[in-house]
Amino acid sequence: MTHPVHPRPRRLVLVIGTATDIGKTWMGGQTLALLRGAGATVAARKPAQSADPAEPGPSDSEVLAGATGEDPLDVCPAHRSYTVPMAPPMAAAALGLPVPTMADLLAELRWPEPVPDIGWLETVGGPRSPIGADGDAVDLAQAIDPDVVVLVADAGLGTVNAVILSAAPFTDRELVVVLNRFDPANDLHRRNRDWLTTREGLGVVVDPEALARYLHPV
């Protein structure tokens, strides 16, 4: 059942990866900063996040907030930031905290007003990585009916398999693949891109600039 998102961004973007640590947040930060710099209004949301606080660097919500100009707590509520590097429902259980359901996360999903041109809704891990106790990115897509799905993948070995498997649940939706860390001088990277576009018929971009143009053509 589709869950209404009110107010809804003019273009609601659901962001998934082929795996964890694939570069979703980095890509989001770069792309959203470019869009904002070009005059588009942007906002980012991450319903839940988890990480080891001992690791250096900003959290995902801090990276996204830095790009959109929002408060990190608007991007991801404090009680949905978990301090163990596991899928959020597992992390909550490990910490002895209430484990969120998809209904909980959807009820907390709020976008700013006036509605932004682009709403970047970032998931965790891959398409089937649990976000709540009873759902993952595939369930989230069914609930919110995004305008486009952005699938972030690596550009190297294993890319074709990972992209095809990860894209499969979203064949009925507009989807664009982003090959992160793409090196135009790398023959394998180029062949992976060409295979996905010519053999699989997928839309593929290879940098934040191209993704920004795709999401908000000027």
JOLIN-V563044 format. One record per helix or strand of 2 or more residues. SS is the DSSP state (@ for helix, = for strand). FROM is the first residue (numbers start at 0). TO is the last residue. If there is no record, write none. Layout:
# JOLIN-V563044
SS,FROM,TO
SS,FROM,TO
This chain:
# JOLIN-V563044
=,10,16
@,23,36
=,41,44
=,48,49
@,59,67
@,71,74
@,77,79
=,80,81
@,87,93
@,101,106
=,117,121
@,136,143
=,147,153
@,158,169
=,174,179
@,186,198
=,202,204
@,207,214
